[in-house]
Amino acid sequence: MFHPDTTVQSDLRGGCPPWLSGFKRPVRRELEHSLACDVLVVGAGITGALMAEHLSRLGREVILIDRERAGFGSTAASTAMLQWEIDCPLSELTGYYGFERAANIYRRSLQAVSGLKTLAEELQPSGFRQRRSLYLTGGDTGAAELHAEHVLRERAGLPGVYLDYLTLKREFGFDREAAIVSPGSADADPLLLAHALINSALAQGAVLYDAEAASYASFGHGVLVRMDNGLEVQAKHVVLATGYVMPEFMKTDLHKTASSWAIATPPQTRPDALWRDGALIWEASEDYLYARTTADNRIIIGGEDEDDIVDPDERDVLMPAKRDALLRKLKLLRPAAAADAAFIWSGAFGQTDDGLPLIGEVPDQPNLFAAYGYGGNGITFSYLASRIIGEMLAGRHEPWYDDFAIDRPPPVA
């Protein structure tokens, strides 16, 4: 676990992702005196950006703080594959929670990406592009298992078509047993999207401060947050959007941090190097490979996750070996592609036992809420978190919010 007092952005990612140009950086102010507000959002990555934009749009007085540059932590390391399909397959989630509950969670995720689309269309430039997803057989998951997953999705009313080997080969050129191709996903430039969201929040009255929260104290009608310089912000509500840097009181057995690596190729020049529609690619395996394209025809491919590596130095020293492994996998996946790495980066990767986020009021901390997306659906879940917490702050609570509660029981198969 990363410690909130010592972790900096460079601990959360290493190397150089391809998202570091072409954006308008939000303006941060210095916090020069103590303040009071309706909602304090702690953390200005993509989750905090979504939260600040939505709450300010609802007319709330929002202060957003971050001790470093907005979006340059874990957000900059994201591959920004905005999928509604969850890391935990519907069949596995059904084993944990029953079919109706699992199907509803999947439908909520699908709706979240649709909501992201509507929002992103108002916030150009965000690099947002609608995409289909292509879920390939891999690892121990063969055609029979993938077809069973497809049948379960059909029962849940989720969109998608099962492709057998010949159809997959003909339509997309991938040499795998089978796949499920589904509409409704997207990709984006995560920095462009985060900064567009923050700038929208600022235009709606939110304020972004360069500040670091050092302590939190709930009281009857709010939360007193003391900064590391001794100044205070008194807020009616506080939302934690601190990614993998959790305060000490955020205790949960559901979450763990791992490491992931990704590369981006130079722009591909052969017409057969890229695949149809630039679909989002991911494997039906526990340690899955994932891939996408970019607007300038690069291929981004990632994976090679390591659950036991969380130290930044240990993670980053592996970049050359992980680069080579990812290039080999790219060559197998897409033989016509120019398998070279123009960018390589690594990052902290959060995951939960059931593949679901941690959203809602922090147990035993009145008026203090948490928005932790995590997993391969981090941005999708962060959008969902902004909507759920927006409703909670207004005193409304739907039973399905409990599916993502921080203190929900661990899943039992």
For each residue, the residues with C-beta under 8 A, 3 or more apart:
1: 244 246 257 310
2: 7 11 12 244 245 246 257 310 348
3: 6 7 245
4: 7 242 245 246 247 248
5:
6: 3
7: 2 3 4 11 12 244 245
8: 11 12 68
9: 12 13 68 69 72 73
10: 13 14 312
11: 2 7 8 312 348
12: 2 7 8 9 73 74 77 243 244 245 312 347 348
13: 9 10 17 73 74 76 77 345 346 347 348
14: 10 312 315 316 319 345 346 347
15: 316 319 343 344 345 346
16: 20 343 344 345
17: 13 20 76 77 262 264 343 345
18: 264 294 298 300 342 343
19: 76 80 189 190 191 192
20: 16 17 76 191
21:
22: 125 189 192
23: 125 189 191 192 195
24: 195 199
25: 69 70 195
26: 44 70 195 198 199 202 208
27: 202 208
28: 66 70 208 209 210
29: 207 208 209 210
30: 209 210
31: 35 65 209 210 211 227 229 231 233
32: 231
33: 231
34: 231 232 233 234
35: 31 63 231 232 233 234
36: 233 234 235
37: 40 61 62 63 233 234 235 236
38: 60 61 62 235 236 237
39: 55 60 61 62 63 235 236 237 238 239 393
40: 37 62 63 64 65 223 225 233 235 237 238 239
41: 44 48 51 52 55 62 63 64 65 238 239 241
42: 48 65 66 213 225 238 239 240 241 242
43: 47 48 65 66 240 241 242 243
44: 26 41 48 49 52 64 65 66 70 71 194 198 208 241
45: 48 49 66 70 71 73 74 75 194 241 243
46: 49 50 71 75 78 190 193 194 197 378 379 382
47: 43 50 51 241 243 371 372 373 378 382 385 386
48: 41 42 43 44 45 51 52 64 66 239 241 371
49: 44 45 46 52 53 64 70 71 193 194 195 197 198 201
50: 46 47 53 54 197 379 382 383 385 386
51: 41 47 48 54 55 239 241 371 382 385 386 389
52: 41 44 48 49 55 56 62 64 197 198 201 206 208
53: 49 50 56 57 119 197 198 200 201 204 206 386
54: 50 51 57 58 386 387 390
55: 39 41 51 52 58 60 62 206 239 386 390 393
56: 52 53 59 60 62 200 201 204 205 206
57: 53 54 200 201 204
58: 54 55 390
59: 56
60: 38 39 55 56 393
61: 37 38 39 205
62: 37 38 39 40 41 52 55 56 201 205 206 207
63: 35 37 39 40 41 206 207 209 233 235
64: 40 41 44 48 49 52 198 201 206 207 208 209
65: 31 40 41 42 43 44 208 209 210 211 212 213 227 233
66: 28 42 43 44 45 48 69 70 208 210 211
67: 210 211 212 228
68: 8 9 72 73
69: 9 25 66 72
70: 25 26 28 44 45 49 66 194 195 198 208
71: 44 45 46 49 75 76 190 191 194 195 198
72: 9 68 69 75 76 191
73: 9 12 13 45 68 76 77 243
74: 12 13 45 77 78 243 244 347 348
75: 45 46 71 72 78 190 191 194
76: 13 17 19 20 71 72 73 190 191
77: 12 13 17 73 74 262 345 346 347 348
78: 46 74 75 190 347 378 379
79: 262 290 292 300 302
80: 19 127 187 188 189 190 193 379
81: 185 187 280 282 290 292 376
82: 113 116 128 131 185 186 187 188 379 380
83: 113 133 185 280 282 376 377 380
84: 106 109 110 112 113 182 184 185 377 380
85: 106 109 133 135 182 185 282 377
86: 89 90 93 105 106 109 355 356 375 376 377
87: 351 355 375 376 377
88: 92 93 96 354 355 356
89: 86 92 93 149 284
90: 86 93 94 102 103 106 149 152 153 156 158
91: 94 95 148 149 152
92: 88 89 95 96
93: 86 88 89 90 96 97 102 105 106 354 355
94: 90 91 97 98 99 102 103 152
95: 91 92 413
96: 88 92 93 102 354 411 412 413
97: 93 94 101 102 105 354 403 411
98: 94 101 102
99: 94 102 103 152 155 156
100: 103 104
101: 97 98 104 105 403
102: 90 93 94 96 97 98 99 105 106 156
103: 90 94 99 100 106 107 155 156 157 158
104: 100 101 107 108 400 403
105: 86 93 97 101 102 108 109 356 400 403
106: 84 85 86 90 93 102 103 109 110 153 156 158
107: 103 104 110 111 156 157 158
108: 104 105 111 112 384 400
109: 84 85 86 105 106 112 113 377 380 381 384
110: 84 106 107 113 114 158 159 184
111: 107 108 114 115
112: 84 108 109 115 116 380 381 383 384 387
113: 82 83 84 109 110 116 117 184 185 186 380 383
114: 110 111 117 118 184
115: 111 112 118 119 383 387
116: 82 112 113 119 120 128 186 379 380 383
117: 113 114 120 121 128 130 186
118: 114 115 121 122
119: 53 115 116 122 123 197 383
120: 116 117 123 124 126 128 186 188 193 196
121: 117 118 124 128
122: 118 119 200
123: 119 120 126 193 196 197 200
124: 120 121 128 196
125: 22 23 192 196
126: 120 123 188 189 192 193 196
127: 80 187 188 189 192 193 295
128: 82 116 117 120 121 124 186 187 188 193
129: 186 187 188 278 295
130: 117 185 186
131: 82 185 186 187 277 278 279 280 292
132: 181 182 183 184 185 277 279 280
133: 83 85 181 182 184 185 279 280 281 282
134: 172 174 179 180 181 275 279 280 281 282
135: 85 146 149 179 180 181 182 282 283 284
136: 174 176 178 179 281 282 283 284
137: 141 142 143 145 146 176 177 178 179 283 284
138: 141 176 283 284 285 288 289
139: 283 284 285 286 287 288
140: 145 285 286
141: 137 138 145 146 283 284 285
142: 137 145 146 177 178
143: 137 146 147 164 165 177 178
144: 147 148
145: 137 140 141 142 148 149 284
146: 135 137 141 142 143 149 150 162 177 178 179 180 284
147: 143 144 150 151 162 178
148: 91 144 145 151 152
149: 89 90 91 135 145 146 152 153 180 284
150: 146 147 153 154 160 162 180
151: 147 148 154 155
152: 90 91 94 99 148 149 155 156
153: 90 106 149 150 156 158 160 180
154: 150 151 157 158 160
155: 99 103 151 152
156: 90 99 102 103 106 107 152 153
157: 103 107 154
158: 90 103 106 107 110 153 154 182
159: 110 182 183 184
160: 150 153 154 180 181 182 183
161: 180 181 182
162: 146 147 150 178 179 180
163: 167 168 171 172 178 179 180 181
164: 143 167 168 178
165: 143 168 169 176 177 178
166: 169 170
167: 163 164 170 171
168: 163 164 165 171 172 174 176 178 179
169: 165 166 172 173 174 175
170: 166 167
171: 163 167 168 181 276
172: 134 163 168 169 179 181 275 276 279
173: 169 272 275 276 334
174: 134 136 168 169 179 275 281 333 334
175: 169
176: 136 137 138 165 168 179
177: 137 142 143 146 165
178: 136 137 142 143 146 147 162 163 164 165 168
179: 134 135 136 137 146 162 163 168 172 174 176
180: 134 135 146 149 150 153 160 161 162 163
181: 132 133 134 135 160 161 163 171 172 279
182: 84 85 132 133 135 158 159 160 161 185
183: 132 159 160
184: 84 110 113 114 132 133 159
185: 81 82 83 84 85 113 130 131 132 133 182 280
186: 82 113 116 117 120 128 129 130 131
187: 80 81 82 127 128 129 131 278 280 292
188: 80 82 120 126 127 128 129 192 193 379
189: 19 22 23 80 126 127 192 193
190: 19 46 71 75 76 78 80 193 194 379
191: 19 20 23 71 72 75 76 194 195
192: 19 22 23 125 126 127 188 189 195 196
193: 46 49 80 120 123 126 127 128 188 189 190 196 197 379
194: 44 45 46 49 70 71 75 190 191 197 198
195: 23 24 25 26 49 70 71 191 192 198 199
196: 120 123 124 125 126 192 193 199 200
197: 46 49 50 52 53 119 123 193 194 200 201
198: 26 44 49 52 53 64 70 71 194 195 201 202 206 208
199: 24 26 195 196 202 203
200: 53 56 57 122 123 196 197 203 204
201: 49 52 53 56 57 62 64 197 198 204 206 208
202: 26 27 198 199 205 206 207 208
203: 199 200
204: 53 56 57 200 201
205: 56 61 62 202
206: 52 53 55 56 62 63 64 198 201 202
207: 29 62 63 64 202
208: 26 27 28 29 44 52 64 65 66 70 198 201 202
209: 28 29 30 31 63 64 65
210: 28 29 30 31 65 66 67
211: 31 65 66 67 227 228 229 231 233
212: 65 67 227 228 229
213: 42 65 216 225 226 227 228
214: 226 227 228
215: 225 226
216: 213 223 224 225 238 247 249 365 368
217: 223 224 225 226
218: 222 223 365 366 367 368
219: 222 223 224
220:
221: 236 367
222: 218 219 234 235 236 237 367
223: 40 216 217 218 219 234 235 236 237 238 365 366 367 368
224: 216 217 219 232 233 234
225: 40 42 213 215 216 217 232 233 234 235 238
226: 213 214 215 217 230 231 232
227: 31 65 211 212 213 214 230 231 232 233
228: 67 211 212 213 214
229: 31 211 212
230: 226 227
231: 31 32 33 34 35 211 226 227
232: 34 35 224 225 226 227
233: 31 34 35 36 37 40 63 65 211 224 225 227
234: 34 35 36 37 222 223 224 225
235: 36 37 38 39 40 63 222 223 225 238 367
236: 37 38 39 221 222 223 367
237: 38 39 40 222 223 367 368 369 393
238: 39 40 41 42 216 223 225 235 367 368 369
239: 39 40 41 42 48 51 55 369 370 371 389
240: 42 43 246 247 250 362 368 369 370 371 372
241: 41 42 43 44 45 47 48 51 371 372 382
242: 4 42 43 245 246 247
243: 12 43 45 47 73 74 348 350 372
244: 1 2 7 12 74 257 348 350
245: 2 3 4 7 12 242
246: 1 2 4 240 242 250 255 372
247: 4 216 240 242 250
248: 4 251
249: 216 362 364 365
250: 240 246 247 362 370 406
251: 248
252: 255 358 406 407
253: 410
254: 352 353 354 358 408 410
255: 246 252 350 351 352 358 372 374
256: 307 350 351 352
257: 1 2 244 310 348 349 350 351
258: 305 306 307 308 309 310 348 349 350 351
259: 305 306 309 310 315 346 347 348 349
260: 302 303 304 305 306 346 347 349
261: 302 303 304 318 319 322 323 326 344 345 346 347
262: 17 77 79 300 301 302 303 326 344 345 346 347
263: 300 301 302 323 326 327 330 341 343 344 345
264: 17 18 294 298 299 300 341 342 343 344
265: 268 298 299 300 301 330 337 338 339 340 341 342
266: 298 338 340 342
267: 296 297 298
268: 265 273 274 297 298 299 337 338
269: 273 297 338
270: 273 336 337 338
271: 274
272: 173 336
273: 268 269 270 299 334 336 337 338
274: 268 271 278 293 297 299 337
275: 134 172 173 174 278 279 281 293 334
276: 171 172 173 279
277: 131 132
278: 129 131 187 274 275 292 293
279: 131 132 133 134 172 181 275 276
280: 81 83 131 132 133 134 185 187 290 291 292
281: 133 134 136 174 275 289 290 291 292 333
282: 81 83 85 133 134 135 136 288 289 290 291 376
283: 135 136 137 138 139 141 288 289 290
284: 89 135 136 137 138 139 141 145 146 149 288
285: 138 139 140 141 288 289
286: 139 140
287: 139 303 304 305
288: 138 139 282 283 284 285 303
289: 138 281 282 283 285 301 302 303 329 333
290: 79 81 280 281 282 283 301 302 303 376
291: 280 281 282 299 300 301 302 330 333
292: 79 81 131 187 278 280 281 299 300
293: 274 275 278 297 298 299 300
294: 18 264 297 298 299 300
295: 127 129
296: 267
297: 267 268 269 274 293 294
298: 18 264 265 266 267 268 293 294 342
299: 264 265 268 273 274 291 292 293 294 330 334 337
300: 18 79 262 263 264 265 291 292 293 294
301: 262 263 265 289 290 291 326 329 330 333
302: 79 260 261 262 263 289 290 291 326
303: 260 261 262 287 288 289 290 326 329
304: 260 261 287 322 325 326
305: 258 259 260 287 349
306: 258 259 260 309 315 318
307: 256 258
308: 258
309: 258 259 306 314 315 318
310: 1 2 257 258 259 314 315 348
311: 314 315
312: 10 11 12 14 315 316
313: 316 317
314: 309 310 311 317 318
315: 14 259 306 309 310 311 312 318 346 348
316: 14 15 312 313 319 346
317: 313 314
318: 261 306 309 314 315 321 322 346
319: 14 15 261 316 322 323 344 345 346
320: 323 324
321: 318 324 325
322: 261 304 318 319 325 326 344 346
323: 261 263 319 320 326 327 341 344
324: 320 321 327 328
325: 304 321 322 328 329
326: 261 262 263 301 302 303 304 322 323 329 330 341
327: 263 323 324 330 331 339 340 341
328: 324 325 331 332 339
329: 289 301 303 325 326 332 333
330: 263 265 291 299 301 326 327 333 334 337 339
331: 327 328 334 335 337 339
332: 328 329 335
333: 174 281 289 291 301 329 330 337
334: 173 174 273 275 299 330 331 337
335: 331 332
336: 270 272 273
337: 265 268 270 273 274 299 330 331 333 334
338: 265 266 268 269 270 273
339: 265 327 328 330 331
340: 265 266 327
341: 263 264 265 323 326 327 344
342: 18 264 265 266 298
343: 15 16 17 18 263 264
344: 15 16 261 262 263 264 319 322 323 341
345: 13 14 15 16 17 77 261 262 263 319
346: 13 14 15 77 259 260 261 262 315 316 318 319 322
347: 12 13 14 74 77 78 259 260 261 262
348: 2 11 12 13 74 77 243 244 257 258 259 310 315
349: 257 258 259 260 305
350: 243 244 255 256 257 258 372 373 374 375 378
351: 87 255 256 257 258 355 374 375
352: 254 255 256 355 356 357 358 374 375
353: 254 410 411
354: 88 93 96 97 254 411
355: 86 87 88 93 351 352 375 377
356: 86 88 105 352 375 381 403 404
357: 352 371 372 373 374 375 377 381 382 384 385 404
358: 252 254 255 352 370 372 374 404 405 406
359: 370 371 372 381 384 385 388 389 401 404 405 406
360: 369 370 388 389 392 401 404 405 406
361: 365 366 367 368 369 370 392 406
362: 240 249 250 365 368 369 370 406
363: 406 407
364: 249
365: 216 218 223 249 361 362 368
366: 218 223 361
367: 218 221 222 223 235 236 237 238 361
368: 216 218 223 237 238 240 361 362 365
369: 237 238 239 240 360 361 362 389 392 393
370: 239 240 250 358 359 360 361 362 406
371: 47 48 51 239 240 241 357 359 382 385 386 389
372: 47 240 241 243 246 255 350 357 358 359 385
373: 47 350 357 377 378 379 380 381 382 385
374: 255 350 351 352 357 358 378 381
375: 86 87 350 351 352 355 356 357 378 381
376: 81 83 86 87 282 290
377: 83 84 85 86 87 109 355 357 373 380 381
378: 46 47 78 350 373 374 375 381 382
379: 46 50 78 80 82 116 188 190 193 373 382 383
380: 82 83 84 109 112 113 116 373 377 383 384
381: 109 112 356 357 359 373 374 375 377 378 384 385 404
382: 46 47 50 51 241 357 371 373 378 379 385 386
383: 50 112 113 115 116 119 379 380 386 387
384: 108 109 112 357 359 380 381 387 388 404
385: 47 50 51 357 359 371 372 373 381 382 388 389 404
386: 47 50 51 53 54 55 371 382 383 389 390
387: 54 112 115 383 384 390 391
388: 359 360 384 385 391 392 401 404
389: 51 239 359 360 369 371 385 386 392 393
390: 54 55 58 386 387 393 394
391: 387 388 394 396 397 398 401
392: 360 361 369 388 389 395 396 397 401
393: 39 55 60 237 369 389 390
394: 390 391
395: 392
396: 391 392
397: 391 392 401
398: 391 401
399: 402
400: 104 105 108 403
401: 359 360 388 391 392 397 398 404 405
402: 399 405 408
403: 97 101 104 105 356 400 408
404: 356 357 358 359 360 381 384 385 388 401 408
405: 358 359 360 401 402 408
406: 250 252 358 359 360 361 362 363 370
407: 252 363
408: 254 402 403 404 405
409: 412
410: 253 254 353
411: 96 97 353 354
412: 96 409
413: 95 96
